[in-house]
């Protein structure tokens, strides 16, 4: 299933991804640090959503209390809950 998540408190404005059978794929960010976010997207490709949340949730960026990676974890966690996982 495809998801679009409007971020809060970070440079990227939107995260789009797919979550099928608990597996994350096709992650893309609008805005933010292009190279870093492309790398994050590649690293989580094919990974279990629960594992992505474990690794990335709580990661912060500079003086902010969140980060694009943290926002991805929040988005995936929400999607997992919607899917009943």
C-alpha positions as CSV (number, residue, x, y, z in Angstrom):
1,X,0.0,0.0,0.0
2,X,1.3,3.5,-0.8
3,X,1.5,6.2,1.8
4,X,2.1,9.9,1.8
5,X,3.2,11.5,5.1
6,X,3.3,15.3,5.7
7,X,6.3,15.9,7.9
8,X,6.6,18.3,10.9
9,X,9.7,20.2,12.0
10,X,12.1,19.1,9.3
11,X,13.4,20.4,5.9
12,X,11.7,17.7,3.9
13,X,8.0,18.5,3.4
14,X,6.6,15.1,2.4
15,X,7.6,11.4,2.6
16,X,6.2,8.9,0.2
17,X,6.7,5.1,0.6
18,X,5.1,1.7,0.2
19,X,4.5,-0.8,2.9
20,X,3.5,-4.3,1.8
21,X,3.4,-7.3,4.2
22,X,5.4,-5.1,6.7
23,X,8.2,-4.5,4.1
24,X,9.2,-0.9,3.2
25,X,10.0,0.1,-0.4
26,X,10.1,3.0,-2.7
27,X,10.8,5.7,-0.1
28,X,11.2,9.2,-1.4
29,X,11.4,12.6,0.3
30,X,10.4,16.0,-1.1
31,X,12.9,18.6,0.0
32,X,15.6,18.1,2.6
33,X,19.2,17.1,2.2
34,X,19.0,15.3,-1.2
35,X,22.0,13.1,-0.9
36,X,21.5,12.0,2.7
37,X,17.8,11.3,2.1
38,X,18.5,9.3,-1.1
39,X,21.0,7.2,1.1
40,X,18.4,6.7,3.8
41,X,15.9,5.5,1.2
42,X,18.4,3.0,-0.3
43,X,19.3,1.7,3.2
44,X,15.7,1.0,4.2
45,X,14.7,-0.5,0.9
46,X,13.3,-4.0,1.5
47,X,13.6,-3.8,5.2
48,X,10.9,-4.7,7.7
49,X,9.0,-1.6,8.8
50,X,9.3,-2.5,12.5
51,X,13.1,-2.7,12.2
52,X,13.2,0.7,10.4
53,X,11.2,2.2,13.3
54,X,13.6,0.6,15.9
55,X,16.6,2.0,14.2
56,X,15.5,5.5,13.2
57,X,12.9,6.6,15.7
58,X,14.2,9.3,18.0
59,X,17.1,10.3,15.7
60,X,17.5,14.1,15.8
61,X,18.9,16.7,13.5
62,X,21.0,19.5,15.0
63,X,19.0,21.6,17.4
64,X,15.7,20.1,16.3
65,X,13.9,17.4,18.3
66,X,13.3,15.3,15.2
67,X,14.9,14.6,11.8
68,X,13.8,13.4,8.4
69,X,14.8,9.9,9.5
70,X,12.7,10.2,12.6
71,X,9.8,11.4,10.6
72,X,10.1,8.4,8.3
73,X,10.0,6.1,11.4
74,X,6.9,7.9,12.6
75,X,5.3,7.6,9.2
76,X,6.1,3.9,9.0
77,X,4.9,3.3,12.6
78,X,1.6,5.0,11.7
79,X,1.2,2.9,8.5
80,X,1.9,-0.3,10.4
81,X,-0.8,0.6,13.0
82,X,-3.2,1.3,10.1
83,X,-2.4,-2.1,8.7
84,X,-3.0,-3.8,12.1
85,X,0.7,-4.8,12.6
